[in-house]
């Protein structure tokens, strides 16, 4: 952790909704005049698309059916930890961009499925913002403790069937995959999901978990993604000290406390809840940094 150069990490698996949370953070940064520099977890994949395909084939031939982008060894976590540590110490670091599609390729001048060159982070940022798969990893066997470098750790964790529905619909719509192909990816990732992704949510400061109130018992045949109006969101605080739950309940119509450290809100109030909860925390990080 670093008082002078704070780091916010948002962690969630593919299809969890981290991009939506990032959009809310961007709104807060813009409104409050916070100069945040952002990095994406995809930038720290170990392989480009072609090399990942070859590595998958090699491991499958050796009987390893669990290797995926969720796996520690599929990512350069040492490089990610170095960026966190370097920014925390000096406010500097490097990142790159993984180019997903033709639209991004036009912007970056790199073929889809490849990385841009490494570049320096923008100087003079108030804080570093990370969004990706591994923002709260602590893996002793790998010598990795990314979680210890982040000052505010956010988990985005919809219930698993909803997460799968969101992933299936996204990958079919934006990447042209079939339901069967996405299902194969989900199954291959399950081992690393349990071992690499899930443990991080015990280290996060705040978790946002969307829970649908419609039938999602078979996510592989679901025709629609449950809407915010068809959902609740459970917000869990690792340390509820200093959280004004009475204020939040008064400001968020239809909300209630389910435990001493948790509040439940209507799904369509998520953006409002995030604004109310995160804005003062961001101010605190920036104010502490300026005083350091």
Residue pairs with C-beta under 8 A, 6 or more apart in sequence:
1 7
1 88
1 148
1 149
1 150
1 151
2 87
2 88
2 89
2 149
2 151
3 288
3 289
3 292
4 91
4 289
4 292
5 87
5 88
5 89
5 90
5 91
5 127
5 128
5 289
6 88
6 126
6 127
6 128
6 151
6 152
6 285
6 286
6 288
6 289
7 84
7 87
7 88
7 127
7 128
7 129
7 130
7 149
7 150
7 151
7 152
8 25
8 36
8 127
8 128
8 129
8 130
8 150
8 151
8 152
8 153
8 154
8 282
8 285
9 129
9 130
9 131
9 135
9 136
9 146
9 150
9 152
9 153
9 154
10 18
10 21
10 22
10 25
10 129
10 130
10 131
10 132
10 135
10 154
10 156
11 18
11 132
11 133
11 134
11 135
11 136
11 153
11 154
11 155
11 156
11 200
11 201
11 204
12 18
12 21
12 133
12 155
12 156
12 157
13 70
13 133
13 163
13 189
13 193
13 197
14 69
14 133
14 167
14 189
15 163
15 164
15 166
15 167
15 168
15 170
16 156
16 157
16 158
16 163
16 166
17 156
17 158
17 166
17 210
18 131
18 132
18 156
19 131
21 131
21 154
21 156
21 208
21 274
22 38
22 129
22 131
24 271
24 274
24 275
24 278
25 36
25 129
25 278
27 275
28 34
28 275
28 278
28 279
28 282
29 35
29 36
29 129
29 282
32 279
32 282
32 283
34 126
34 127
34 282
34 286
35 122
35 124
35 125
35 126
36 125
36 126
36 127
36 128
36 129
37 121
37 122
37 125
37 127
37 128
37 129
38 128
38 129
38 130
38 131
39 83
39 95
39 121
39 128
39 129
39 130
39 131
40 95
40 97
40 98
40 130
40 131
40 132
41 75
41 80
41 130
41 131
41 132
41 133
41 134
41 135
42 97
42 98
42 100
42 132
43 95
43 96
43 97
43 98
43 115
44 75
44 76
44 77
44 79
44 80
44 132
44 134
45 52
45 69
45 74
45 75
45 76
45 98
45 115
46 73
46 74
46 75
46 76
47 55
47 74
48 98
48 113
48 114
48 115
49 112
49 113
49 114
50 113
52 69
52 74
55 67
55 74
56 67
59 67
60 67
65 188
66 188
66 190
66 191
66 192
67 73
67 74
67 188
67 192
68 74
68 185
68 188
68 189
68 192
69 75
69 133
69 189
70 133
70 189
70 192
70 193
70 196
70 197
71 192
71 196
72 134
72 137
72 139
72 142
72 144
72 192
72 196
75 133
75 134
77 134
77 137
77 139
77 142
77 144
77 146
78 143
78 144
80 134
80 146
81 144
81 145
81 146
81 149
82 93
83 93
83 94
83 95
83 128
84 93
84 128
84 130
84 146
84 149
84 150
85 149
86 92
86 93
87 93
87 121
87 128
88 149
91 123
91 124
91 125
92 120
92 121
92 123
93 120
93 121
93 128
94 118
94 119
94 120
94 121
95 118
95 119
95 121
96 115
96 116
96 117
96 118
96 119
97 104
97 108
97 110
97 115
97 116
98 114
98 115
99 105
99 108
99 110
99 111
99 112
99 113
99 114
99 115
99 116
100 112
100 113
101 112
101 174
102 112
104 112
105 111
105 112
108 116
110 116
121 128
126 286
126 289
127 282
127 285
127 286
127 289
130 150
133 196
133 197
134 146
134 196
134 200
135 146
135 147
135 150
135 153
135 200
136 146
136 147
136 150
136 153
136 155
136 200
136 201
136 203
136 204
137 144
137 145
137 146
137 147
137 196
137 200
138 144
138 145
138 146
138 147
138 148
138 199
138 200
138 203
139 145
139 196
147 153
147 200
147 203
151 285
152 205
152 206
152 281
152 282
152 285
153 203
153 204
153 205
153 206
154 204
154 205
154 206
154 207
154 208
155 200
155 201
155 204
155 206
155 207
155 208
156 207
156 208
157 163
157 201
157 207
157 208
157 209
158 166
158 209
158 210
158 211
159 209
159 210
159 211
159 212
159 216
161 212
161 216
161 217
161 219
162 210
162 211
162 212
162 216
162 219
162 225
162 226
162 231
164 186
164 219
164 220
165 216
165 219
165 222
165 225
165 226
166 225
167 182
167 186
168 179
168 182
168 183
168 219
168 220
168 222
169 225
171 177
171 181
171 182
171 185
172 178
172 179
172 182
179 220
183 220
201 207
204 238
205 237
205 238
205 239
206 235
206 236
206 237
206 238
206 277
207 234
207 235
207 236
208 233
208 234
208 235
208 270
208 274
209 233
209 234
209 235
209 236
210 231
210 232
210 233
210 267
210 270
211 231
211 232
211 233
211 234
212 226
212 230
212 231
213 226
213 230
213 231
213 232
214 226
214 230
216 222
216 226
227 267
228 266
228 267
228 268
228 270
229 266
229 267
229 268
230 267
231 266
231 267
232 264
232 265
232 266
232 267
233 264
233 265
233 266
233 267
233 269
233 270
233 273
234 258
234 262
234 263
234 264
235 262
235 263
235 264
235 265
235 273
235 277
236 259
236 261
236 262
237 243
237 261
237 262
238 261
239 261
240 260
240 261
243 277
245 257
245 263
247 276
248 255
248 263
248 273
248 276
248 277
249 255
249 256
249 257
249 263
251 272
251 276
252 263
252 265
252 266
252 269
252 272
252 273
252 276
253 266
253 269
254 265
254 266
254 269
255 263
255 264
255 265
255 266
255 269
255 273
256 263
256 264
257 263
257 264
258 264
263 273
265 273
